[in-house]
Amino acid sequence: MKGLSICLAVLCLLAAAGCSKVTPAGEGAAPPVVVVTSVEQKDVPVYAEWIGTLDGMVNAAIRAEVTGYLLRQEYREGSFVRKGQLLFEIDPRPFEAALAQAQGQLAQANGQLAQARAQLVESQAQLTKAEADQVRTQLDADRYAPLAKQQAITQQDLDNAVQNNLSAKAQVGAAVAQAETAKAQIQAASAAVEAAQAAVQTAMVNLGFTRLTAPIDGIAGVAQMQVGNLVGPSSGPVTTVSTLDPIKAYFTVSEQEYLSFARFPDRADPEAAMRPLQLELILADGTTYPQKGKFFFADREVDPNTGAIRLAGLFPNRGNILRPGQYGKVRAAVRTEKGALLVPQRAVMELQGSYQVAVVDRENRVSIRTVKTGERAGAMWIIDEGLKPGERVVVEGADKVRPGMQVNPKGT
């Protein structure tokens, strides 16, 4: 009896399995649900994107102008510094000694100049006395000549008067020569004073160069030299200070792109057409920088090797969040597409280099249509050929539909 019960149970299971195979799979199933959206027509801006590199508006390399040992560092790396703020100091003692020596030489030169001037005064006084003596002896010689003819005086008296006059003239000549010598000494002493003053100025400048200060307001970078290092004009920058607000973004565009949006009505200003461009910056993490940028300048030439030209834009950078060396994408609306047909990008399928969309007609039947795509506008794709305004395209579920299939469309 027990064996008979087992046989009956097996037969029942086999009969149930046979009955389950009577109905073919999928027969009578409901149409698949797909998400559709209508083809939209409107004017849309067409954007172009380029790889951009950020750089400071001004990058001032701080270099040592004199040779010496770094005594101390007076700033925190990466901090904001003000123009004139002390960054480094070179040991000033050798330069203070050089300044003191130059000042001593200047004092000595001034003393020599004063002495030469005193000698000139003395020489001029002697010249005046010699000229006065010569006038007196000349008068005596002139008065004695007629008296000698009248034999009112002896010939010896006349000869003495003439000799005295000649001696006075010689003294005048000697005094003139001494005065000229004194003037030459003054000129030499004046030149020595000017040279000494220049040496003092040079020493003062060199002493000032021992204080390495920020030439601009900006962010000070990492110190390239440490305290105790010997630095000099050939040792390279000790640090760099960059002005970051606004910050420059360099990007390269093709010659064709440059010509497409650099057409201008006023040929006196070839960059006039680019100034209204509003630039967007997409950062490395995919976020869009909240501040819009503006066109700054175009480089002077197109690179003949690449056929591209370098442009620069300016972005506000309050808080100095953006830093030189960062990469991002610079985006700008280069033109407006009038009456463009738009579909979501996820509705377009690529197959062997061609693009297709699944179109749902009024009877909710699917047709696969080849389209010609244009530019992308955000999450949408401009369709140049193959669709009409208002047609419904599948945006979700296109992988489970076939041409002629009945579907259950749901709107987005």
Contacts in CASP RR format, 6 or more apart in sequence:
PFRMAT RR
TARGET T0000
AUTHOR 0000-0000-0000
METHOD contacts of the structure
MODEL  1
MKGLSICLAVLCLLAAAGCSKVTPAGEGAAPPVVVVTSVEQKDVPVYAEW
IGTLDGMVNAAIRAEVTGYLLRQEYREGSFVRKGQLLFEIDPRPFEAALA
QAQGQLAQANGQLAQARAQLVESQAQLTKAEADQVRTQLDADRYAPLAKQ
QAITQQDLDNAVQNNLSAKAQVGAAVAQAETAKAQIQAASAAVEAAQAAV
QTAMVNLGFTRLTAPIDGIAGVAQMQVGNLVGPSSGPVTTVSTLDPIKAY
FTVSEQEYLSFARFPDRADPEAAMRPLQLELILADGTTYPQKGKFFFADR
EVDPNTGAIRLAGLFPNRGNILRPGQYGKVRAAVRTEKGALLVPQRAVME
LQGSYQVAVVDRENRVSIRTVKTGERAGAMWIIDEGLKPGERVVVEGADK
VRPGMQVNPKGT
30 408 0 8 1.000
31 364 0 8 1.000
31 405 0 8 1.000
31 406 0 8 1.000
31 407 0 8 1.000
31 408 0 8 1.000
32 397 0 8 1.000
32 400 0 8 1.000
32 401 0 8 1.000
32 405 0 8 1.000
32 407 0 8 1.000
32 408 0 8 1.000
33 407 0 8 1.000
33 408 0 8 1.000
33 409 0 8 1.000
33 410 0 8 1.000
34 358 0 8 1.000
34 360 0 8 1.000
34 394 0 8 1.000
34 396 0 8 1.000
34 397 0 8 1.000
34 398 0 8 1.000
34 400 0 8 1.000
34 401 0 8 1.000
34 407 0 8 1.000
34 408 0 8 1.000
34 409 0 8 1.000
34 410 0 8 1.000
35 394 0 8 1.000
35 395 0 8 1.000
35 396 0 8 1.000
35 397 0 8 1.000
35 409 0 8 1.000
35 410 0 8 1.000
35 411 0 8 1.000
35 412 0 8 1.000
36 360 0 8 1.000
36 392 0 8 1.000
36 393 0 8 1.000
36 394 0 8 1.000
36 395 0 8 1.000
36 409 0 8 1.000
36 410 0 8 1.000
36 411 0 8 1.000
36 412 0 8 1.000
37 343 0 8 1.000
37 344 0 8 1.000
37 347 0 8 1.000
37 392 0 8 1.000
37 393 0 8 1.000
37 395 0 8 1.000
37 411 0 8 1.000
37 412 0 8 1.000
38 390 0 8 1.000
38 391 0 8 1.000
38 392 0 8 1.000
38 393 0 8 1.000
39 341 0 8 1.000
39 342 0 8 1.000
39 343 0 8 1.000
39 383 0 8 1.000
39 387 0 8 1.000
39 388 0 8 1.000
39 389 0 8 1.000
39 390 0 8 1.000
39 391 0 8 1.000
39 392 0 8 1.000
39 393 0 8 1.000
40 341 0 8 1.000
40 342 0 8 1.000
40 343 0 8 1.000
40 380 0 8 1.000
40 389 0 8 1.000
40 390 0 8 1.000
41 339 0 8 1.000
41 340 0 8 1.000
41 341 0 8 1.000
41 342 0 8 1.000
41 389 0 8 1.000
41 390 0 8 1.000
42 339 0 8 1.000
42 340 0 8 1.000
42 342 0 8 1.000
43 336 0 8 1.000
43 337 0 8 1.000
43 338 0 8 1.000
43 339 0 8 1.000
43 340 0 8 1.000
44 336 0 8 1.000
44 337 0 8 1.000
44 339 0 8 1.000
44 340 0 8 1.000
44 342 0 8 1.000
44 377 0 8 1.000
44 380 0 8 1.000
44 382 0 8 1.000
45 333 0 8 1.000
45 335 0 8 1.000
45 336 0 8 1.000
45 337 0 8 1.000
45 377 0 8 1.000
46 333 0 8 1.000
46 334 0 8 1.000
46 335 0 8 1.000
46 336 0 8 1.000
46 337 0 8 1.000
46 375 0 8 1.000
46 377 0 8 1.000
46 382 0 8 1.000
47 331 0 8 1.000
47 332 0 8 1.000
47 333 0 8 1.000
47 334 0 8 1.000
47 375 0 8 1.000
47 376 0 8 1.000
47 377 0 8 1.000
47 378 0 8 1.000
48 253 0 8 1.000
48 257 0 8 1.000
48 331 0 8 1.000
48 332 0 8 1.000
48 334 0 8 1.000
49 282 0 8 1.000
49 329 0 8 1.000
49 330 0 8 1.000
49 331 0 8 1.000
50 251 0 8 1.000
50 252 0 8 1.000
50 253 0 8 1.000
50 329 0 8 1.000
50 330 0 8 1.000
50 331 0 8 1.000
51 251 0 8 1.000
51 252 0 8 1.000
51 327 0 8 1.000
51 328 0 8 1.000
51 329 0 8 1.000
51 330 0 8 1.000
52 249 0 8 1.000
52 250 0 8 1.000
52 251 0 8 1.000
52 327 0 8 1.000
52 328 0 8 1.000
52 329 0 8 1.000
52 330 0 8 1.000
53 249 0 8 1.000
53 250 0 8 1.000
53 251 0 8 1.000
53 325 0 8 1.000
53 326 0 8 1.000
53 327 0 8 1.000
53 328 0 8 1.000
54 247 0 8 1.000
54 248 0 8 1.000
54 249 0 8 1.000
54 250 0 8 1.000
54 322 0 8 1.000
54 323 0 8 1.000
54 324 0 8 1.000
54 325 0 8 1.000
54 326 0 8 1.000
54 327 0 8 1.000
54 328 0 8 1.000
55 247 0 8 1.000
55 248 0 8 1.000
55 249 0 8 1.000
55 250 0 8 1.000
55 324 0 8 1.000
55 325 0 8 1.000
56 242 0 8 1.000
56 243 0 8 1.000
56 244 0 8 1.000
56 247 0 8 1.000
56 248 0 8 1.000
56 324 0 8 1.000
57 242 0 8 1.000
57 243 0 8 1.000
57 244 0 8 1.000
57 245 0 8 1.000
57 246 0 8 1.000
57 247 0 8 1.000
57 248 0 8 1.000
57 314 0 8 1.000
58 216 0 8 1.000
58 242 0 8 1.000
58 243 0 8 1.000
59 240 0 8 1.000
59 241 0 8 1.000
59 242 0 8 1.000
59 243 0 8 1.000
59 324 0 8 1.000
60 214 0 8 1.000
60 215 0 8 1.000
60 216 0 8 1.000
60 240 0 8 1.000
60 241 0 8 1.000
60 242 0 8 1.000
61 236 0 8 1.000
61 237 0 8 1.000
61 240 0 8 1.000
62 87 0 8 1.000
62 88 0 8 1.000
62 212 0 8 1.000
62 214 0 8 1.000
62 215 0 8 1.000
62 237 0 8 1.000
62 238 0 8 1.000
62 239 0 8 1.000
62 240 0 8 1.000
62 241 0 8 1.000
63 232 0 8 1.000
63 233 0 8 1.000
63 235 0 8 1.000
63 236 0 8 1.000
63 237 0 8 1.000
63 238 0 8 1.000
64 90 0 8 1.000
64 209 0 8 1.000
64 212 0 8 1.000
64 231 0 8 1.000
64 232 0 8 1.000
64 233 0 8 1.000
64 235 0 8 1.000
64 236 0 8 1.000
64 238 0 8 1.000
65 206 0 8 1.000
65 209 0 8 1.000
65 232 0 8 1.000
65 233 0 8 1.000
66 90 0 8 1.000
66 95 0 8 1.000
66 206 0 8 1.000
66 209 0 8 1.000
66 210 0 8 1.000
66 232 0 8 1.000
66 233 0 8 1.000
67 230 0 8 1.000
67 231 0 8 1.000
67 232 0 8 1.000
67 233 0 8 1.000
68 90 0 8 1.000
68 91 0 8 1.000
68 94 0 8 1.000
68 210 0 8 1.000
68 230 0 8 1.000
68 231 0 8 1.000
68 232 0 8 1.000
69 90 0 8 1.000
69 91 0 8 1.000
69 228 0 8 1.000
69 229 0 8 1.000
69 230 0 8 1.000
69 231 0 8 1.000
70 88 0 8 1.000
70 89 0 8 1.000
70 90 0 8 1.000
70 91 0 8 1.000
70 225 0 8 1.000
70 226 0 8 1.000
70 227 0 8 1.000
70 228 0 8 1.000
70 229 0 8 1.000
70 231 0 8 1.000
70 238 0 8 1.000
71 89 0 8 1.000
71 90 0 8 1.000
71 91 0 8 1.000
71 92 0 8 1.000
71 227 0 8 1.000
71 228 0 8 1.000
72 88 0 8 1.000
72 89 0 8 1.000
72 227 0 8 1.000
73 87 0 8 1.000
73 88 0 8 1.000
73 223 0 8 1.000
73 226 0 8 1.000
73 227 0 8 1.000
74 85 0 8 1.000
74 86 0 8 1.000
74 87 0 8 1.000
74 88 0 8 1.000
74 89 0 8 1.000
75 81 0 8 1.000
75 85 0 8 1.000
75 86 0 8 1.000
75 87 0 8 1.000
75 214 0 8 1.000
75 220 0 8 1.000
76 220 0 8 1.000
77 220 0 8 1.000
77 221 0 8 1.000
77 222 0 8 1.000
77 223 0 8 1.000
77 239 0 8 1.000
78 219 0 8 1.000
78 220 0 8 1.000
78 221 0 8 1.000
78 222 0 8 1.000
79 219 0 8 1.000
79 220 0 8 1.000
80 217 0 8 1.000
80 218 0 8 1.000
80 219 0 8 1.000
80 220 0 8 1.000
80 320 0 8 1.000
81 87 0 8 1.000
81 214 0 8 1.000
81 217 0 8 1.000
81 218 0 8 1.000
81 219 0 8 1.000
81 220 0 8 1.000
81 241 0 8 1.000
82 214 0 8 1.000
82 217 0 8 1.000
83 213 0 8 1.000
83 214 0 8 1.000
83 215 0 8 1.000
83 216 0 8 1.000
83 217 0 8 1.000
84 213 0 8 1.000
84 214 0 8 1.000
84 215 0 8 1.000
85 213 0 8 1.000
85 214 0 8 1.000
86 211 0 8 1.000
86 212 0 8 1.000
86 213 0 8 1.000
87 212 0 8 1.000
87 213 0 8 1.000
87 214 0 8 1.000
87 220 0 8 1.000
87 238 0 8 1.000
87 239 0 8 1.000
87 241 0 8 1.000
88 211 0 8 1.000
88 212 0 8 1.000
88 223 0 8 1.000
88 225 0 8 1.000
88 238 0 8 1.000
88 239 0 8 1.000
89 210 0 8 1.000
89 211 0 8 1.000
89 212 0 8 1.000
90 209 0 8 1.000
90 210 0 8 1.000
90 211 0 8 1.000
90 212 0 8 1.000
90 231 0 8 1.000
91 210 0 8 1.000
92 207 0 8 1.000
92 208 0 8 1.000
92 210 0 8 1.000
95 203 0 8 1.000
95 206 0 8 1.000
95 207 0 8 1.000
95 208 0 8 1.000
95 209 0 8 1.000
95 210 0 8 1.000
96 207 0 8 1.000
98 203 0 8 1.000
98 206 0 8 1.000
98 207 0 8 1.000
99 200 0 8 1.000
99 203 0 8 1.000
99 204 0 8 1.000
99 206 0 8 1.000
99 207 0 8 1.000
101 203 0 8 1.000
102 196 0 8 1.000
102 199 0 8 1.000
102 200 0 8 1.000
102 202 0 8 1.000
102 203 0 8 1.000
103 200 0 8 1.000
103 203 0 8 1.000
104 196 0 8 1.000
105 196 0 8 1.000
105 199 0 8 1.000
106 193 0 8 1.000
106 196 0 8 1.000
106 197 0 8 1.000
106 199 0 8 1.000
106 200 0 8 1.000
108 196 0 8 1.000
109 189 0 8 1.000
109 192 0 8 1.000
109 193 0 8 1.000
109 195 0 8 1.000
109 196 0 8 1.000
110 193 0 8 1.000
110 196 0 8 1.000
111 189 0 8 1.000
112 189 0 8 1.000
112 192 0 8 1.000
113 186 0 8 1.000
113 189 0 8 1.000
113 190 0 8 1.000
113 192 0 8 1.000
113 193 0 8 1.000
115 189 0 8 1.000
116 182 0 8 1.000
116 185 0 8 1.000
116 186 0 8 1.000
116 188 0 8 1.000
116 189 0 8 1.000
117 186 0 8 1.000
117 189 0 8 1.000
119 182 0 8 1.000
119 185 0 8 1.000
120 179 0 8 1.000
120 182 0 8 1.000
120 183 0 8 1.000
120 185 0 8 1.000
120 186 0 8 1.000
122 182 0 8 1.000
123 175 0 8 1.000
123 178 0 8 1.000
123 179 0 8 1.000
123 181 0 8 1.000
123 182 0 8 1.000
124 179 0 8 1.000
124 182 0 8 1.000
126 175 0 8 1.000
126 178 0 8 1.000
126 179 0 8 1.000
127 172 0 8 1.000
127 175 0 8 1.000
127 176 0 8 1.000
127 178 0 8 1.000
127 179 0 8 1.000
129 175 0 8 1.000
130 168 0 8 1.000
130 171 0 8 1.000
130 172 0 8 1.000
130 173 0 8 1.000
130 174 0 8 1.000
130 175 0 8 1.000
131 172 0 8 1.000
131 175 0 8 1.000
133 168 0 8 1.000
133 171 0 8 1.000
134 165 0 8 1.000
134 168 0 8 1.000
134 169 0 8 1.000
134 171 0 8 1.000
134 172 0 8 1.000
136 168 0 8 1.000
137 161 0 8 1.000
137 164 0 8 1.000
137 165 0 8 1.000
137 167 0 8 1.000
137 168 0 8 1.000
138 165 0 8 1.000
138 168 0 8 1.000
140 161 0 8 1.000
140 164 0 8 1.000
140 165 0 8 1.000
141 158 0 8 1.000
141 161 0 8 1.000
141 162 0 8 1.000
141 164 0 8 1.000
141 165 0 8 1.000
143 161 0 8 1.000
144 153 0 8 1.000
144 157 0 8 1.000
144 158 0 8 1.000
144 161 0 8 1.000
144 162 0 8 1.000
145 158 0 8 1.000
147 153 0 8 1.000
147 158 0 8 1.000
148 154 0 8 1.000
148 155 0 8 1.000
148 157 0 8 1.000
148 158 0 8 1.000
212 238 0 8 1.000
214 220 0 8 1.000
214 241 0 8 1.000
215 241 0 8 1.000
216 241 0 8 1.000
216 243 0 8 1.000
217 243 0 8 1.000
218 241 0 8 1.000
218 242 0 8 1.000
218 243 0 8 1.000
218 244 0 8 1.000
218 320 0 8 1.000
219 241 0 8 1.000
219 242 0 8 1.000
219 244 0 8 1.000
219 320 0 8 1.000
219 323 0 8 1.000
220 239 0 8 1.000
220 240 0 8 1.000
220 241 0 8 1.000
221 239 0 8 1.000
221 240 0 8 1.000
221 241 0 8 1.000
221 242 0 8 1.000
222 239 0 8 1.000
223 238 0 8 1.000
223 239 0 8 1.000
224 236 0 8 1.000
224 237 0 8 1.000
224 238 0 8 1.000
224 239 0 8 1.000
225 231 0 8 1.000
225 235 0 8 1.000
225 238 0 8 1.000
229 235 0 8 1.000
231 238 0 8 1.000
242 324 0 8 1.000
244 317 0 8 1.000
244 320 0 8 1.000
244 322 0 8 1.000
244 323 0 8 1.000
244 324 0 8 1.000
245 316 0 8 1.000
245 317 0 8 1.000
245 318 0 8 1.000
245 319 0 8 1.000
245 320 0 8 1.000
246 314 0 8 1.000
246 315 0 8 1.000
246 316 0 8 1.000
246 317 0 8 1.000
247 314 0 8 1.000
247 315 0 8 1.000
247 317 0 8 1.000
247 322 0 8 1.000
247 324 0 8 1.000
248 296 0 8 1.000
248 312 0 8 1.000
248 313 0 8 1.000
248 314 0 8 1.000
249 279 0 8 1.000
249 281 0 8 1.000
249 293 0 8 1.000
249 312 0 8 1.000
249 313 0 8 1.000
249 314 0 8 1.000
249 315 0 8 1.000
249 328 0 8 1.000
249 330 0 8 1.000
250 310 0 8 1.000
250 311 0 8 1.000
250 312 0 8 1.000
250 313 0 8 1.000
251 310 0 8 1.000
251 311 0 8 1.000
251 312 0 8 1.000
251 313 0 8 1.000
251 330 0 8 1.000
252 306 0 8 1.000
252 308 0 8 1.000
252 309 0 8 1.000
252 310 0 8 1.000
252 311 0 8 1.000
253 308 0 8 1.000
253 309 0 8 1.000
253 311 0 8 1.000
254 307 0 8 1.000
254 308 0 8 1.000
254 309 0 8 1.000
255 302 0 8 1.000
255 307 0 8 1.000
255 308 0 8 1.000
255 309 0 8 1.000
257 334 0 8 1.000
258 298 0 8 1.000
258 302 0 8 1.000
258 309 0 8 1.000
258 311 0 8 1.000
260 334 0 8 1.000
260 335 0 8 1.000
261 273 0 8 1.000
261 274 0 8 1.000
261 277 0 8 1.000
261 332 0 8 1.000
261 334 0 8 1.000
261 335 0 8 1.000
262 270 0 8 1.000
262 271 0 8 1.000
262 273 0 8 1.000
262 274 0 8 1.000
262 298 0 8 1.000
263 273 0 8 1.000
264 270 0 8 1.000
264 271 0 8 1.000
264 272 0 8 1.000
264 273 0 8 1.000
265 272 0 8 1.000
265 273 0 8 1.000
266 272 0 8 1.000
271 295 0 8 1.000
271 297 0 8 1.000
271 298 0 8 1.000
274 295 0 8 1.000
274 298 0 8 1.000
274 311 0 8 1.000
275 294 0 8 1.000
275 295 0 8 1.000
277 294 0 8 1.000
277 295 0 8 1.000
277 332 0 8 1.000
277 333 0 8 1.000
278 292 0 8 1.000
278 293 0 8 1.000
278 294 0 8 1.000
278 332 0 8 1.000
278 333 0 8 1.000
279 292 0 8 1.000
279 293 0 8 1.000
279 294 0 8 1.000
279 295 0 8 1.000
279 313 0 8 1.000
279 315 0 8 1.000
279 330 0 8 1.000
279 331 0 8 1.000
279 332 0 8 1.000
280 288 0 8 1.000
280 289 0 8 1.000
280 292 0 8 1.000
280 293 0 8 1.000
280 330 0 8 1.000
280 331 0 8 1.000
280 332 0 8 1.000
281 288 0 8 1.000
281 289 0 8 1.000
281 293 0 8 1.000
281 315 0 8 1.000
281 322 0 8 1.000
281 328 0 8 1.000
281 329 0 8 1.000
281 330 0 8 1.000
281 331 0 8 1.000
282 288 0 8 1.000
282 289 0 8 1.000
282 328 0 8 1.000
282 329 0 8 1.000
282 330 0 8 1.000
282 331 0 8 1.000
283 289 0 8 1.000
283 326 0 8 1.000
283 328 0 8 1.000
284 326 0 8 1.000
284 327 0 8 1.000
284 328 0 8 1.000
289 315 0 8 1.000
289 322 0 8 1.000
291 315 0 8 1.000
291 316 0 8 1.000
291 317 0 8 1.000
292 315 0 8 1.000
293 313 0 8 1.000
293 314 0 8 1.000
293 315 0 8 1.000
293 316 0 8 1.000
294 313 0 8 1.000
294 314 0 8 1.000
295 311 0 8 1.000
295 313 0 8 1.000
296 311 0 8 1.000
296 312 0 8 1.000
296 313 0 8 1.000
296 314 0 8 1.000
297 311 0 8 1.000
297 312 0 8 1.000
297 313 0 8 1.000
298 309 0 8 1.000
298 310 0 8 1.000
298 311 0 8 1.000
298 312 0 8 1.000
299 309 0 8 1.000
299 310 0 8 1.000
299 311 0 8 1.000
301 309 0 8 1.000
302 308 0 8 1.000
302 309 0 8 1.000
303 309 0 8 1.000
303 310 0 8 1.000
313 330 0 8 1.000
315 322 0 8 1.000
337 375 0 8 1.000
337 377 0 8 1.000
337 382 0 8 1.000
340 377 0 8 1.000
340 382 0 8 1.000
341 382 0 8 1.000
341 383 0 8 1.000
341 384 0 8 1.000
341 387 0 8 1.000
341 388 0 8 1.000
341 389 0 8 1.000
342 377 0 8 1.000
342 380 0 8 1.000
342 381 0 8 1.000
342 382 0 8 1.000
342 383 0 8 1.000
343 357 0 8 1.000
343 380 0 8 1.000
343 381 0 8 1.000
343 383 0 8 1.000
343 387 0 8 1.000
343 393 0 8 1.000
343 395 0 8 1.000
344 379 0 8 1.000
344 380 0 8 1.000
344 381 0 8 1.000
344 395 0 8 1.000
345 376 0 8 1.000
345 379 0 8 1.000
345 380 0 8 1.000
345 381 0 8 1.000
346 395 0 8 1.000
346 396 0 8 1.000
347 357 0 8 1.000
347 358 0 8 1.000
347 381 0 8 1.000
347 393 0 8 1.000
347 394 0 8 1.000
347 395 0 8 1.000
347 398 0 8 1.000
348 355 0 8 1.000
348 356 0 8 1.000
348 357 0 8 1.000
348 371 0 8 1.000
348 373 0 8 1.000
348 381 0 8 1.000
349 355 0 8 1.000
349 356 0 8 1.000
349 357 0 8 1.000
349 358 0 8 1.000
349 398 0 8 1.000
350 356 0 8 1.000
354 370 0 8 1.000
355 370 0 8 1.000
355 371 0 8 1.000
355 372 0 8 1.000
355 373 0 8 1.000
356 368 0 8 1.000
356 369 0 8 1.000
356 370 0 8 1.000
356 371 0 8 1.000
357 368 0 8 1.000
357 369 0 8 1.000
357 371 0 8 1.000
357 383 0 8 1.000
357 387 0 8 1.000
357 393 0 8 1.000
357 394 0 8 1.000
357 398 0 8 1.000
358 366 0 8 1.000
358 367 0 8 1.000
358 368 0 8 1.000
358 369 0 8 1.000
358 393 0 8 1.000
358 394 0 8 1.000
358 398 0 8 1.000
358 401 0 8 1.000
359 366 0 8 1.000
359 367 0 8 1.000
359 368 0 8 1.000
359 369 0 8 1.000
359 387 0 8 1.000
359 391 0 8 1.000
359 392 0 8 1.000
359 393 0 8 1.000
359 394 0 8 1.000
360 366 0 8 1.000
360 392 0 8 1.000
360 393 0 8 1.000
360 394 0 8 1.000
360 407 0 8 1.000
360 409 0 8 1.000
361 367 0 8 1.000
361 392 0 8 1.000
363 406 0 8 1.000
364 406 0 8 1.000
364 407 0 8 1.000
364 408 0 8 1.000
364 409 0 8 1.000
365 404 0 8 1.000
365 405 0 8 1.000
365 406 0 8 1.000
365 407 0 8 1.000
366 394 0 8 1.000
366 401 0 8 1.000
366 402 0 8 1.000
366 403 0 8 1.000
366 404 0 8 1.000
366 405 0 8 1.000
366 406 0 8 1.000
366 407 0 8 1.000
367 403 0 8 1.000
367 404 0 8 1.000
368 403 0 8 1.000
369 386 0 8 1.000
369 387 0 8 1.000
370 386 0 8 1.000
371 383 0 8 1.000
371 384 0 8 1.000
371 385 0 8 1.000
371 386 0 8 1.000
371 387 0 8 1.000
372 383 0 8 1.000
372 384 0 8 1.000
372 385 0 8 1.000
372 386 0 8 1.000
373 381 0 8 1.000
373 382 0 8 1.000
373 383 0 8 1.000
373 384 0 8 1.000
374 381 0 8 1.000
374 382 0 8 1.000
374 383 0 8 1.000
374 384 0 8 1.000
375 382 0 8 1.000
376 382 0 8 1.000
387 393 0 8 1.000
392 409 0 8 1.000
394 401 0 8 1.000
394 407 0 8 1.000
394 409 0 8 1.000
395 412 0 8 1.000
401 407 0 8 1.000
END
